[in-house]
């Protein structure tokens, strides 16, 4: 049985055009962007605004990967690598002290600001 090829693919093959080069994987693109401290801070702030703790931990994990990797961040934060991996997992529930240590190791810190008042 012959493999079915769509009309679009057939046209591209006939005309001798090459397929487009694969694009950059999202994870690689994100890690590259998060190397910039301002981008990392904005990314974490946006995830925190969503309010999902699992998403926050995974976002912090991505920032840690971008800023040198989990093991390096654990060393800088004076935490064990295993505890850092566990803390930055989907089910992670870090103590404030551990969270601030990891943030500091990534070059970030927690900040508090008032909630913007809504127009009446």
VOMAR-914782 format. One record per residue (C-alpha): residue number from 0; z, y, x. Coordinates in steps of 0.05 Angstrom, whole numbers, padded with zeros to 5 digits. Each point is the difference from the previous one (the first is absolute). Example, Ala and Ser with C-alpha at 12.3 -4.5 7.8 and 13.67 -1.06 7.14 Angstrom:
2
num_Z_Y_X
0_00156_-00090_00246
1_-00013_00069_00027
//
This chain:
120
num_Z_Y_X
0_00000_00000_00000
1_-00019_00068_00027
2_00052_00053_00010
3_-00008_00057_-00048
4_-00012_00069_00030
5_00006_00063_-00040
6_-00061_00045_-00009
7_00033_00055_00041
8_00013_-00047_00059
9_-00071_-00028_-00006
10_-00029_00070_00004
11_00042_00017_00061
12_-00020_-00065_00035
13_-00074_00011_-00016
14_-00002_00072_00023
15_00031_-00020_00068
16_00060_00046_-00009
17_00064_-00022_00031
18_00064_-00005_-00039
19_00049_00056_00010
20_00052_-00010_00054
21_00066_-00023_-00028
22_00048_00057_-00012
23_00068_00007_00034
24_00054_-00042_-00032
25_00049_00042_-00041
26_00061_-00025_00037
27_-00030_00020_00067
28_-00021_00068_-00027
29_00069_00012_-00029
30_00036_-00019_00065
31_-00045_00047_00039
32_00016_00058_-00049
33_00075_-00014_00002
34_00002_00011_00075
35_00002_00075_-00017
36_00073_00018_-00017
37_-00022_00050_-00053
38_-00044_-00053_-00034
39_00056_-00051_00004
40_00050_00048_-00031
41_-00048_00018_-00057
42_-00015_-00073_-00012
43_00073_-00019_-00004
44_00016_00059_-00044
45_-00056_-00020_-00049
46_00026_-00072_-00002
47_00072_00024_-00010
48_-00023_00043_-00059
49_-00025_-00063_-00034
50_00071_-00028_00002
51_-00016_-00073_00015
52_00048_-00025_00054
53_-00045_-00059_00020
54_-00058_00048_00010
55_00044_00047_00041
56_00022_-00056_00046
57_-00073_-00023_00010
58_-00022_00072_00012
59_00054_00008_00053
60_-00023_-00066_00031
61_-00071_00028_00005
62_00026_00063_00033
63_00040_-00042_00049
64_-00062_-00041_00016
65_-00039_00064_00013
66_00055_00029_00044
67_00003_-00058_00049
68_00015_-00062_-00040
69_00062_-00030_-00032
70_00030_-00027_00065
71_-00006_00066_00036
72_00029_00038_-00059
73_00058_-00050_-00004
74_00015_00012_00074
75_-00001_00076_-00009
76_00044_-00006_-00062
77_00048_-00047_00036
78_-00010_-00053_-00053
79_-00020_-00073_00008
80_-00073_-00015_-00011
81_00016_-00051_-00054
82_00044_00048_-00038
83_-00054_00054_00004
84_-00053_-00047_-00027
85_00047_-00022_-00056
86_00017_00073_-00016
87_-00073_00021_-00003
88_-00020_-00058_-00045
89_-00017_00006_-00074
90_00072_-00022_-00017
91_00033_00042_00054
92_00062_00039_-00019
93_00023_00037_00062
94_00064_00038_00010
95_-00009_00075_00007
96_00020_-00005_00074
97_-00054_-00052_00014
98_-00052_00039_-00039
99_00014_00065_00037
100_-00002_-00038_00066
101_-00069_-00028_-00015
102_-00025_00067_-00025
103_00026_00034_00063
104_-00034_-00053_00043
105_-00066_00016_-00035
106_00009_00074_00012
107_00019_00016_-00072
108_00063_00018_-00039
109_00026_00001_-00071
110_-00003_00068_-00033
111_00028_00024_-00067
112_-00032_00054_-00042
113_00011_00025_-00071
114_-00042_-00027_-00056
115_-00051_00052_-00021
116_00017_00031_-00068
117_-00052_-00012_-00054
118_-00030_00059_-00036
119_00029_00008_-00070
//
